[in-house]
């Protein structure tokens, strides 16, 4: 497997989970502005969507979209319980979290990294993030992770996007459960290895 990534971007979640499952893999960074990989390949030709993460499988197929990649990786190592069993109610709860993180948290960070975003767009996104992260903070009260006591792929995704708060001057101090969660995920050996590999620590 090969993960195409940009350090610190949403592909970090997939990188963390690859480290969690311990299967052999390679990575290649992508210059998203130029759409070139580190080896000089045209990224458009690899992934016509033009963004990361993208996971090249051993059979040559390409899997895109973070939540799909995360679940695929989790299912490679079911013994680790990074995702509940397919068809279970808990699996749908995991998918609910992945969808919420992707559409309500991840996307509301996007204007802060978009040079064309107006101040009004950023103000709206900040207000949305405050509501969404307040909800997540409440859900984390009395539990270590989003699904309870067990780390899941949704936690890797949430950790990744909430980590962007420091780059957009979003103060997390109002959400102590979320801060504690970030610390727990950051301390995991797999997270540390992925962060180090991407030059983030």
C-alpha positions as CSV (number, residue, x, y, z in Angstrom):
1,X,0.0,0.0,0.0
2,X,1.1,3.6,-0.6
3,X,-0.5,6.6,1.0
4,X,-0.3,9.9,-0.8
5,X,-0.3,12.6,1.7
6,X,0.5,16.2,2.5
7,X,2.1,16.6,6.0
8,X,-0.4,17.9,8.6
9,X,-3.4,17.7,6.3
10,X,-6.4,15.4,6.7
11,X,-4.3,12.6,5.3
12,X,-2.6,12.5,8.7
13,X,-5.6,10.5,10.1
14,X,-4.9,7.7,7.5
15,X,-1.2,7.8,8.4
16,X,-2.0,7.4,12.1
17,X,-4.2,4.4,11.4
18,X,-1.6,2.8,9.1
19,X,0.7,3.0,12.0
20,X,-1.9,1.5,14.3
21,X,-2.5,-1.5,12.2
22,X,1.2,-2.3,11.6
23,X,0.8,-3.4,8.0
24,X,3.6,-2.6,5.5
25,X,3.1,0.6,3.6
26,X,4.9,3.4,1.9
27,X,4.1,7.1,1.7
28,X,4.7,9.8,-0.9
29,X,4.1,13.5,-0.3
30,X,2.1,15.6,-2.7
31,X,2.6,19.2,-3.6
32,X,-1.1,20.1,-3.8
33,X,-0.4,23.5,-5.4
34,X,1.6,22.0,-8.2
35,X,-0.2,18.6,-8.2
36,X,3.1,16.8,-8.2
37,X,4.3,14.0,-6.1
38,X,7.7,13.9,-4.4
39,X,8.9,11.6,-7.2
40,X,7.8,14.1,-9.8
41,X,4.6,12.2,-10.9
42,X,1.5,14.1,-12.1
43,X,-0.9,13.7,-9.2
44,X,-3.9,14.4,-11.4
45,X,-3.0,11.2,-13.2
46,X,-2.9,9.3,-10.0
47,X,-6.0,10.8,-8.4
48,X,-8.3,12.9,-10.7
49,X,-9.8,14.5,-7.6
50,X,-6.5,16.2,-7.0
51,X,-6.4,16.0,-3.2
52,X,-5.3,13.7,-0.4
53,X,-5.5,11.2,1.1
54,X,-5.3,8.7,-1.6
55,X,-4.4,5.1,-0.9
56,X,-2.9,2.9,-3.7
57,X,-3.7,-0.7,-2.9
58,X,-1.6,-3.7,-3.7
59,X,-3.8,-4.7,-6.6
60,X,-3.3,-1.3,-8.2
61,X,-6.7,0.2,-7.3
62,X,-6.9,3.6,-5.8
63,X,-9.1,4.3,-2.8
64,X,-9.9,7.9,-2.0
65,X,-11.9,9.9,0.6
66,X,-10.6,9.8,4.2
67,X,-13.6,8.1,5.9
68,X,-13.5,5.3,3.3
69,X,-9.8,4.8,3.6
70,X,-10.0,4.8,7.4
71,X,-12.6,2.1,7.4
72,X,-10.8,0.0,4.9
73,X,-7.6,0.1,7.0
74,X,-9.6,-0.7,10.2
75,X,-11.1,-3.8,8.5
76,X,-7.6,-5.0,7.6
77,X,-7.0,-5.6,11.3
78,X,-10.3,-6.4,12.9
79,X,-8.6,-7.7,16.0
80,X,-7.6,-4.1,16.9
81,X,-11.3,-2.9,17.0
82,X,-10.5,0.3,15.3
83,X,-14.0,0.1,13.7
84,X,-17.0,-2.0,14.9
85,X,-18.1,-4.9,12.8
86,X,-19.8,-4.2,9.5
87,X,-23.5,-4.3,9.8
88,X,-23.6,-3.6,13.5
89,X,-25.4,-0.6,14.9
90,X,-22.0,0.6,16.4
91,X,-20.6,0.6,12.8
92,X,-23.3,3.1,11.8
93,X,-22.5,5.2,14.8
94,X,-18.9,5.3,13.7
95,X,-20.0,6.3,10.2
96,X,-22.1,9.0,11.8
97,X,-19.1,10.4,13.6
98,X,-16.9,10.2,10.4
99,X,-19.6,12.1,8.5
100,X,-20.0,14.7,11.2
101,X,-16.2,15.3,11.4
102,X,-15.9,15.5,7.7
103,X,-18.8,17.8,6.9
104,X,-19.3,19.8,10.1
105,X,-15.7,20.1,11.5
106,X,-13.3,19.5,8.7
107,X,-15.1,21.7,6.2
108,X,-15.6,24.5,8.6
109,X,-11.8,24.8,8.9
110,X,-11.4,25.1,5.1
111,X,-12.1,28.8,4.8
112,X,-9.1,29.6,7.1
113,X,-6.8,27.9,4.6
114,X,-8.4,29.5,1.5
115,X,-6.8,32.8,0.4
116,X,-10.1,33.7,-1.4
117,X,-12.2,33.4,1.8
118,X,-13.6,36.7,3.0
119,X,-13.6,37.8,6.6
120,X,-17.3,37.1,6.7
121,X,-16.8,33.6,5.5
122,X,-14.2,33.0,8.2
123,X,-16.4,34.5,10.9
124,X,-19.3,32.2,9.9
125,X,-16.9,29.2,9.9
126,X,-15.6,30.1,13.3
127,X,-19.1,30.4,14.7
128,X,-19.9,27.0,13.2
129,X,-16.8,25.4,14.7
130,X,-17.5,26.8,18.1
131,X,-21.0,25.1,18.1
132,X,-19.7,21.8,16.6
133,X,-16.7,21.5,18.9
134,X,-18.9,22.4,21.9
135,X,-21.1,19.4,20.9
136,X,-18.0,17.1,20.6
137,X,-16.7,18.3,24.0
138,X,-20.1,17.4,25.6
139,X,-20.0,14.0,24.0
140,X,-16.5,13.3,25.3
141,X,-17.6,14.0,28.9
142,X,-17.0,10.8,30.9
143,X,-15.4,8.9,28.0
144,X,-11.9,8.6,26.6
145,X,-12.9,8.4,22.9
146,X,-15.8,9.2,20.6
147,X,-17.1,5.6,20.7
148,X,-16.4,5.1,24.4
149,X,-13.3,3.5,26.0
150,X,-11.9,2.1,22.7
151,X,-9.9,4.2,20.2
152,X,-11.4,4.1,16.7
153,X,-10.6,5.6,13.3
154,X,-13.0,8.4,14.0
155,X,-10.7,9.5,16.8
156,X,-7.7,9.7,14.4
157,X,-9.8,11.9,12.1
158,X,-11.0,14.2,14.9
159,X,-7.5,14.5,16.4
160,X,-6.2,15.6,13.0
161,X,-8.7,18.3,12.2
162,X,-8.9,19.7,15.7
163,X,-5.1,20.0,15.6
164,X,-5.6,22.7,13.0
165,X,-7.1,25.0,15.7
166,X,-3.6,26.3,16.6
167,X,-3.0,27.5,13.0
168,X,-6.2,29.5,12.9
169,X,-6.1,31.0,16.4
170,X,-9.1,29.0,17.6
171,X,-8.9,28.8,21.4
172,X,-9.9,25.4,22.7
173,X,-9.8,26.3,26.4
174,X,-13.6,26.3,26.6
175,X,-13.7,22.6,25.9
176,X,-11.6,20.7,28.5
177,X,-12.8,17.3,27.5
178,X,-11.7,18.0,23.9
179,X,-8.3,19.2,25.1
180,X,-7.9,16.0,27.2
181,X,-8.9,13.9,24.2
182,X,-6.3,15.6,22.0
183,X,-3.7,14.8,24.6
184,X,-4.7,11.1,24.8
185,X,-4.6,10.6,21.0
186,X,-1.3,12.5,20.7
187,X,0.3,10.2,23.3
188,X,-0.4,7.1,21.4
189,X,2.7,5.5,19.9
190,X,1.2,5.3,16.4
191,X,0.3,8.9,16.5
192,X,3.8,9.9,17.6
193,X,5.3,7.8,14.8
194,X,3.0,9.4,12.1
195,X,3.7,12.9,13.4
196,X,7.4,12.3,13.4
197,X,7.4,10.8,9.9
198,X,5.5,14.0,8.7
199,X,8.0,16.3,10.4
200,X,5.3,17.7,12.7
201,X,7.2,16.9,15.9
